[in-house]
Amino acid sequence: MSRAGEIPLEPPLVRAPSTVPAREDRSYLGYIAAALAFALAGGFALATWMPLAAAGAVPGIERTPRLVQAHGWLQLQGWAGLFVAGMAIRVVPRFVGQRPVPSRATVPLLGLLAAPLVVRLGVLPWVDGGAARAAALATGWTTAAGCAGVGSILAVTLWRGRRGSEAWRLFVAAGAGWWLAWAPLAAWWGWRAADGGGLAPAAFDDGLAWAVMLGPIGNFILGVQSRAVPVFFGRRPPGTRALAGPWVLVNAGAGAFVLAMALEGTAGARAAGAGLVLGGAGLSWGLPIAGAVRGRAHRLRPRARPAAKFVLAANLAGVAAGLLMVAAGAAMAAEGSYAAAPLRDAARHLFGLGLITMLILGMARLIAPVFAVARTESRGAGLREQAPFWLLAVALVVRAGAGLASGTASYEAWMHAAALAGVLAWLAIAVFAADVLTAARNEARNLAAIDAAALGGKR
């Protein structure tokens, strides 16, 4: 039953006079498909090729710095950004009792978000001179327009929606604000990269990457989890007071990285170190409260429970990332330099491959409608549904371990371990993509079976 002010949507088995006949917006599938395409053809593919090129095992060693930046942004803007944007635009209106965002807004916005990713993958790493400067500017400004669109939709939806004091609203509101802030930051990146002939300064690029991981991405991770995940594990959703501290720390950390982007030398390193300490403390404190790091998701149906282990693993990886961030950030702040590189590398991949990627795969299976309908099939979770978890788990251990060992192991060994992790992660995403395709193909048949069962039950 709906609460006052909510819009009851129309699930397959509900036929109530009060139901608003709001047709399900399926454009979220386009965002998922685009995220998977850029992950497979871009981010995770470069995670394999780039370290091998850096080690001289495959062609491209002279392009390594450009490939590093392309890899990072294809993962953040393409894989994580598109997935988070698509699902946020879908679920936030439902959280606040608003109608779905119409496809006439979501589909053009998807094109605007995807355009700079095509340039990042197909043009920017491979050109020099004036072409590289033009590509950098085009990337920055189109990214800015797409981020402004996402932030505007979410901000307007929250403003028009049902009011409340739930903790998730803190994070979703901050996340919408950070999507809006990402717009000028992306334009700034384009200007700095154009000035560098297509390559942004390493410290500047790294600061922006951490600001995006904590701001637009991290806030939605904590917000959506705090609303749904405790319920899966039989706990009450946390209140605002319980998550106010982590919220302040995560957002202060993102802000410190923005400050670091504007500074140089010792001051910039210390600001970035403060960002790591603040953001890491917020994650390691907030994730066990907003999500789950132990227990059994007994409130889920048996068919859905295997997805919960993605959530547990993601949050454990996020807590580990947070602790390493604190340690690395303290060293940077104390020394006034970009110290503790092994800790920062391991933390970055525990955050990106662990918290973000594991959580995307788990929460997509739990809240995306295409998977909800697929769970009505009588078969249990098979090997193909289990494989992405184990592939990602091994990839995470290998990649984080390689980062921690990078200060003592040979450069070639580090790069080859990173490439192995890239192969395993690519396979995990490929298997997940096959599952998405299968679920989408079977959706109409499963919905017809649900309707037939409902009609049969009325006789």
C-alpha positions as CSV (number, residue, x, y, z in Angstrom):
1,M,0.0,0.0,0.0
2,S,1.3,3.5,-0.9
3,R,2.0,6.1,1.7
4,A,0.4,9.6,1.5
5,G,1.9,11.6,-1.3
6,E,3.5,8.7,-3.2
7,I,2.5,7.7,-6.7
8,P,1.6,4.0,-6.8
9,L,3.0,2.6,-10.0
10,E,1.6,-0.4,-11.8
11,P,3.3,-3.7,-11.1
12,P,2.1,-6.7,-13.1
13,L,-0.2,-8.0,-10.4
14,V,-1.8,-4.7,-9.2
15,R,-5.0,-3.5,-10.7
16,A,-6.3,-0.9,-8.2
17,P,-8.5,2.1,-9.0
18,S,-6.0,4.4,-7.3
19,T,-3.1,3.2,-9.4
20,V,-1.6,5.9,-11.7
21,P,-1.1,4.3,-15.1
22,A,2.5,5.4,-15.4
23,R,4.2,3.3,-18.0
24,E,7.6,2.0,-17.0
25,D,10.4,4.0,-18.5
26,R,12.9,1.6,-20.1
27,S,15.6,4.1,-21.0
28,Y,17.5,2.9,-18.0
29,L,18.4,-0.2,-20.1
30,G,20.1,2.2,-22.6
31,Y,22.2,3.6,-19.8
32,I,23.1,0.1,-18.6
33,A,23.9,-1.0,-22.2
34,A,26.1,2.0,-22.8
35,A,27.9,1.5,-19.5
36,L,28.6,-2.1,-20.3
37,A,29.8,-1.1,-23.9
38,F,32.3,1.5,-22.6
39,A,33.4,-0.9,-19.8
40,L,34.1,-3.8,-22.2
41,A,35.5,-1.8,-25.2
42,G,37.1,0.9,-23.1
43,G,37.8,0.9,-19.4
44,F,38.4,-2.8,-18.7
45,A,40.0,-3.4,-22.0
46,L,42.5,-0.7,-21.3
47,A,43.0,-2.1,-17.8
48,T,44.6,-5.1,-19.7
49,W,46.3,-3.4,-22.6
50,M,47.7,-0.3,-20.8
51,P,49.9,-2.1,-18.2
52,L,51.2,-4.4,-20.9
53,A,52.0,-1.4,-23.0
54,A,53.7,0.3,-20.1
55,A,55.9,-2.8,-19.6
56,G,56.8,-2.9,-23.3
57,A,55.0,-6.3,-23.9
58,V,52.6,-4.8,-26.5
59,P,52.7,-1.7,-28.6
60,G,51.8,1.7,-27.1
61,I,54.5,2.5,-24.5
62,E,54.8,6.0,-25.8
63,R,51.1,6.5,-25.3
64,T,51.0,5.2,-21.7
65,P,50.2,8.5,-19.9
66,R,47.3,9.1,-22.3
67,L,46.1,5.6,-21.9
68,V,46.2,5.9,-18.1
69,Q,44.0,8.9,-18.1
70,A,41.7,7.4,-20.8
71,H,41.3,4.3,-18.7
72,G,40.5,6.1,-15.5
73,W,37.8,8.3,-17.1
74,L,36.2,5.6,-19.2
75,Q,35.8,3.7,-15.9
76,L,34.5,6.7,-14.0
77,Q,32.4,8.5,-16.6
78,G,31.6,5.5,-18.7
79,W,31.2,2.4,-16.5
80,A,30.3,4.0,-13.1
81,G,29.0,7.3,-14.3
82,L,26.5,6.0,-16.9
83,F,25.3,3.2,-14.6
84,V,24.8,5.6,-11.6
85,A,23.2,8.2,-13.8
86,G,20.7,5.8,-15.4
87,M,19.7,4.1,-12.2
88,A,19.5,7.4,-10.2
89,I,17.3,9.0,-12.8
90,R,15.1,5.9,-12.6
91,V,14.9,5.4,-8.8
92,V,15.0,8.9,-7.3
93,P,11.5,9.9,-8.7
94,R,10.2,6.7,-7.1
95,F,11.8,7.5,-3.8
96,V,10.1,10.9,-3.6
97,G,6.7,10.1,-5.2
98,Q,7.3,11.7,-8.6
99,R,6.4,10.3,-12.0
100,P,9.2,8.7,-14.0
101,V,11.4,11.1,-16.0
102,P,10.2,11.0,-19.6
103,S,12.3,9.4,-22.3
104,R,12.3,12.6,-24.3
105,A,14.7,13.9,-21.5
106,T,16.6,10.7,-20.7
107,V,17.5,9.5,-24.2
108,P,19.1,12.8,-25.5
109,L,20.9,13.1,-22.1
110,L,22.3,9.6,-22.7
111,G,23.7,10.7,-26.0
112,L,25.2,13.8,-24.4
113,L,26.9,11.7,-21.7
114,A,28.2,9.1,-24.2
115,A,29.6,11.6,-26.8
116,P,32.7,12.6,-24.7
117,L,33.4,9.0,-23.9
118,V,33.7,8.2,-27.6
119,V,36.2,11.0,-28.0
120,R,38.2,9.9,-24.9
121,L,38.4,6.3,-26.3
122,G,38.7,6.8,-30.0
123,V,40.5,10.2,-30.4
124,L,42.2,11.8,-27.4
125,P,44.8,9.1,-26.6
126,W,45.9,8.8,-30.3
127,V,46.3,12.4,-31.6
128,D,48.8,15.2,-30.9
129,G,49.0,18.9,-31.4
130,G,46.0,20.9,-32.4
131,A,43.8,17.8,-32.8
132,A,44.6,16.8,-29.2
133,R,43.8,20.3,-27.9
134,A,40.5,20.4,-29.8
135,A,39.6,16.9,-28.6
136,A,40.4,17.8,-24.9
137,L,38.2,20.9,-25.1
138,A,35.3,19.0,-26.8
139,T,35.6,16.3,-24.1
140,G,35.5,18.8,-21.3
141,W,32.6,20.8,-22.5
142,T,30.4,17.9,-23.6
143,T,31.0,16.2,-20.3
144,A,30.1,19.4,-18.5
145,A,26.8,19.6,-20.4
146,G,25.9,15.9,-19.6
147,C,26.7,16.2,-15.9
148,A,24.7,19.4,-15.7
149,G,21.8,17.6,-17.2
150,V,21.9,14.7,-14.8
151,G,22.4,17.1,-11.8
152,S,19.5,19.3,-12.9
153,I,17.1,16.4,-13.4
154,L,17.9,15.0,-9.9
155,A,17.8,18.4,-8.2
156,V,14.4,19.3,-9.7
157,T,13.0,15.9,-8.9
158,L,14.1,16.2,-5.3
159,W,12.7,19.8,-5.0
160,R,9.3,18.8,-6.4
161,G,9.1,15.5,-4.6
162,R,7.7,14.5,-1.3
163,R,9.6,15.9,1.7
164,G,11.0,13.8,4.5
165,S,13.9,13.4,6.9
166,E,15.3,10.0,5.9
167,A,19.1,9.7,5.9
168,W,19.3,8.7,2.2
169,R,18.1,12.2,1.3
170,L,21.3,13.7,2.6
171,F,23.4,11.6,0.2
172,V,21.1,11.9,-2.8
173,A,20.8,15.7,-2.4
174,A,24.6,15.9,-2.1
175,G,25.1,13.6,-5.0
176,A,22.8,15.8,-7.2
177,G,24.8,18.8,-6.1
178,W,28.1,17.1,-7.0
179,W,26.8,16.1,-10.5
180,L,26.1,19.8,-11.0
181,A,29.6,20.6,-9.6
182,W,31.2,18.0,-12.0
183,A,30.1,20.2,-14.9
184,P,32.5,23.2,-14.3
185,L,35.2,20.8,-13.1
186,A,35.0,18.8,-16.3
187,A,35.2,22.0,-18.4
188,W,38.2,23.0,-16.2
189,W,39.8,19.6,-17.0
190,G,39.3,20.2,-20.7
191,W,41.1,23.5,-20.5
192,R,44.0,22.0,-18.5
193,A,44.3,19.0,-20.9
194,A,44.1,21.3,-23.9
195,D,46.9,23.4,-22.4
196,G,48.9,20.2,-22.0
197,G,48.4,19.0,-25.5
198,G,45.7,16.5,-24.6
199,L,47.1,15.4,-21.3
200,A,46.0,17.0,-18.0
201,P,48.6,17.4,-15.2
202,A,48.8,14.1,-13.3
203,A,48.0,15.6,-9.9
204,F,45.1,17.6,-11.3
205,D,43.6,14.6,-13.0
206,D,44.0,12.4,-9.9
207,G,42.4,15.0,-7.7
208,L,39.4,15.2,-10.0
209,A,39.1,11.4,-10.2
210,W,39.0,11.2,-6.3
211,A,36.5,14.1,-6.1
212,V,34.2,12.3,-8.6
213,M,34.5,8.9,-6.8
214,L,33.5,10.5,-3.5
215,G,31.1,13.1,-4.7
216,P,28.7,12.1,-7.6
217,I,29.4,8.4,-7.2
218,G,30.1,7.9,-3.5
219,N,27.1,9.8,-2.3
220,F,24.7,7.7,-4.4
221,I,26.4,4.5,-3.2
222,L,25.7,5.5,0.4
223,G,22.3,7.0,-0.3
224,V,20.8,4.1,-2.2
225,Q,22.3,1.5,0.1
226,S,21.0,3.3,3.2
227,R,17.5,3.1,1.9
228,A,17.5,-0.6,0.7
229,V,20.4,-2.7,2.0
230,P,19.7,-2.7,5.8
231,V,16.2,-3.9,5.0
232,F,17.6,-6.9,3.0
233,F,19.5,-7.9,6.1
234,G,16.6,-7.4,8.5
235,R,17.7,-4.1,10.0
236,R,15.9,-0.7,10.1
237,P,17.3,1.9,7.7
238,P,19.7,4.1,9.6
239,G,18.5,7.6,10.7
240,T,19.9,10.9,9.7
241,R,21.8,11.2,13.0
242,A,23.6,7.9,12.4
243,L,24.9,9.0,9.0
244,A,25.4,12.7,9.5
245,G,29.1,12.2,10.4
246,P,30.0,10.0,7.4
247,W,28.1,12.4,5.1
248,V,30.1,15.4,6.3
249,L,33.4,13.5,6.0
250,V,32.8,12.1,2.5
251,N,31.7,15.5,1.1
252,A,34.5,17.3,2.9
253,G,36.9,14.9,1.4
254,A,35.6,15.5,-2.1
255,G,35.8,19.3,-1.5
256,A,39.4,19.0,-0.3
257,F,40.3,17.3,-3.6
258,V,38.7,20.2,-5.5
259,L,40.9,22.5,-3.5
260,A,43.9,20.4,-4.3
261,M,43.2,20.8,-8.0
262,A,43.6,24.6,-7.6
263,L,46.9,24.3,-5.7
264,E,50.4,23.3,-6.6
265,G,53.3,21.7,-4.9
266,T,53.3,21.1,-1.2
267,A,49.9,22.8,-0.6
268,G,48.2,20.7,-3.3
269,A,49.7,17.5,-1.9
270,R,48.5,18.3,1.6
271,A,45.0,19.2,0.4
272,A,44.9,15.9,-1.5
273,G,46.1,14.1,1.6
274,A,43.3,15.8,3.7
275,G,40.8,14.6,1.0
276,L,42.0,11.0,1.4
277,V,41.9,11.2,5.2
278,L,38.4,12.7,5.3
279,G,36.9,10.7,2.5
280,G,38.5,7.4,3.8
281,A,37.2,8.0,7.3
282,G,33.7,8.7,6.0
283,L,33.7,5.5,3.9
284,S,35.0,3.2,6.6
285,W,32.6,4.7,9.1
286,G,29.5,5.0,6.9
287,L,29.5,1.8,4.8
288,P,28.8,-0.6,7.7
289,I,25.9,1.6,8.7
290,A,24.5,2.5,5.3
291,G,25.1,-1.0,3.8
292,A,26.3,-4.3,5.3
293,V,29.6,-5.9,5.9
294,R,28.3,-9.1,7.5
295,G,25.2,-11.1,8.0
296,R,22.7,-12.9,5.8
297,A,20.1,-11.2,3.6
298,H,17.3,-13.3,4.9
299,R,14.6,-10.7,3.9
300,L,15.3,-11.4,0.3
301,R,13.7,-14.3,-1.6
302,P,16.0,-17.3,-2.1
303,R,16.4,-16.5,-5.9
304,A,17.7,-13.0,-5.0
305,R,20.0,-13.9,-2.2
306,P,23.1,-14.7,-4.3
307,A,23.3,-11.0,-5.3
308,A,23.7,-10.0,-1.7
309,K,27.2,-11.4,-1.6
310,F,28.2,-8.7,-4.1
311,V,26.9,-6.1,-1.6
312,L,28.8,-7.6,1.3
313,A,32.1,-7.9,-0.7
314,A,31.7,-4.4,-2.1
315,N,31.3,-2.8,1.3
316,L,34.2,-4.8,2.8
317,A,36.3,-3.6,-0.1
318,G,35.1,-0.1,0.5
319,V,36.0,-0.2,4.2
320,A,39.5,-1.5,3.3
321,A,39.8,1.3,0.7
322,G,38.8,3.8,3.3
323,L,41.4,2.6,5.8
324,L,44.2,2.7,3.1
325,M,43.0,6.2,2.1
326,V,43.4,7.4,5.7
327,A,46.9,5.9,5.9
328,A,48.0,7.3,2.6
329,G,46.5,10.7,3.2
330,A,48.2,11.0,6.6
331,A,51.5,10.4,5.0
332,M,50.9,12.9,2.2
333,A,49.7,15.6,4.6
334,A,52.7,15.0,6.9
335,E,55.3,15.0,4.1
336,G,53.7,17.6,1.9
337,S,54.2,15.4,-1.2
338,Y,52.5,12.7,-3.2
339,A,53.8,9.9,-0.9
340,A,52.5,6.4,-0.2
341,A,51.9,5.6,-3.9
342,P,51.4,1.8,-3.2
343,L,48.7,2.6,-0.6
344,R,47.0,5.1,-3.0
345,D,47.0,2.6,-5.9
346,A,45.5,-0.2,-3.8
347,A,42.9,2.1,-2.3
348,R,41.9,3.5,-5.7
349,H,41.3,0.0,-7.1
350,L,39.6,-1.3,-3.9
351,F,37.2,1.6,-4.3
352,G,36.7,1.4,-8.1
353,L,36.9,-2.4,-8.7
354,G,35.6,-3.4,-5.3
355,L,33.1,-0.9,-3.9
356,I,31.8,0.6,-7.2
357,T,31.9,-2.4,-9.6
358,M,30.9,-5.1,-7.1
359,L,28.0,-2.9,-5.9
360,I,26.8,-2.1,-9.4
361,L,26.6,-5.8,-10.2
362,G,24.8,-6.7,-6.9
363,M,22.4,-3.8,-6.7
364,A,21.5,-4.0,-10.4
365,R,20.4,-7.6,-9.8
366,L,18.4,-6.6,-6.8
367,I,16.7,-3.4,-8.0
368,A,16.7,-3.3,-11.8
369,P,13.3,-4.3,-13.1
370,V,14.7,-6.5,-15.8
371,F,16.3,-8.7,-13.2
372,A,13.3,-8.6,-10.9
373,V,11.1,-10.1,-13.7
374,A,13.8,-12.7,-14.4
375,R,13.7,-13.9,-10.8
376,T,10.2,-15.2,-11.5
377,E,11.7,-18.0,-13.6
378,S,11.7,-21.3,-11.8
379,R,15.4,-22.0,-12.3
380,G,17.9,-21.3,-9.6
381,A,21.0,-19.1,-9.8
382,G,23.4,-21.0,-12.1
383,L,27.1,-20.9,-12.8
384,R,26.8,-18.0,-15.1
385,E,25.2,-15.9,-12.4
386,Q,27.8,-17.0,-9.9
387,A,30.9,-16.5,-12.1
388,P,31.1,-12.7,-12.1
389,F,31.4,-12.6,-8.3
390,W,34.4,-15.0,-8.2
391,L,36.1,-13.5,-11.2
392,L,35.8,-10.0,-9.7
393,A,36.9,-11.2,-6.2
394,V,40.1,-12.8,-7.6
395,A,40.7,-9.7,-9.8
396,L,40.3,-7.4,-6.8
397,V,42.7,-9.4,-4.7
398,V,45.3,-9.5,-7.5
399,R,45.0,-5.8,-8.4
400,A,45.0,-4.5,-4.8
401,G,47.9,-6.9,-4.0
402,A,49.8,-5.6,-7.0
403,G,49.3,-2.1,-5.9
404,L,50.5,-2.8,-2.4
405,A,53.5,-4.6,-3.7
406,S,54.4,-2.0,-6.3
407,G,56.9,-0.4,-4.1
408,T,59.0,-3.6,-3.7
409,A,58.1,-5.8,-6.8
410,S,59.7,-5.2,-10.2
411,Y,57.8,-2.8,-12.5
412,E,57.2,-5.6,-15.1
413,A,55.8,-7.9,-12.4
414,W,53.5,-5.2,-11.2
415,M,52.2,-4.4,-14.7
416,H,51.7,-8.0,-15.6
417,A,49.7,-8.6,-12.4
418,A,47.6,-5.5,-13.2
419,A,46.9,-6.9,-16.7
420,L,45.8,-10.2,-15.3
421,A,43.4,-8.5,-13.0
422,G,42.1,-6.6,-16.0
423,V,41.5,-9.8,-17.9
424,L,39.5,-11.3,-15.0
425,A,37.5,-8.2,-14.5
426,W,36.7,-7.9,-18.2
427,L,35.4,-11.5,-18.2
428,A,33.2,-10.8,-15.2
429,I,31.6,-7.8,-16.9
430,A,31.2,-9.8,-20.1
431,V,29.3,-12.5,-18.3
432,F,27.2,-10.0,-16.5
433,A,26.4,-8.3,-19.8
434,A,25.3,-11.7,-21.2
435,D,23.0,-12.0,-18.2
436,V,21.5,-8.5,-18.8
437,L,20.9,-9.4,-22.5
438,T,19.2,-12.7,-21.6
439,A,17.0,-11.1,-19.0
440,A,16.0,-8.4,-21.4
441,R,15.2,-11.0,-24.1
442,N,13.1,-13.0,-21.7
443,E,11.3,-10.1,-20.1
444,A,8.2,-10.1,-22.3
445,R,7.8,-13.8,-22.0
446,N,8.1,-13.7,-18.2
447,L,5.7,-10.8,-17.9
448,A,3.1,-12.7,-20.0
449,A,3.5,-15.7,-17.7
450,I,3.0,-13.5,-14.6
451,D,-0.2,-12.0,-16.2
452,A,-1.4,-15.5,-17.1
453,A,-0.9,-16.7,-13.6
454,A,-2.7,-13.7,-12.2
455,L,-5.7,-14.3,-14.4
456,G,-5.7,-18.0,-13.6
457,G,-5.8,-17.1,-9.9
458,K,-8.9,-15.0,-10.3
459,R,-11.0,-17.8,-11.8
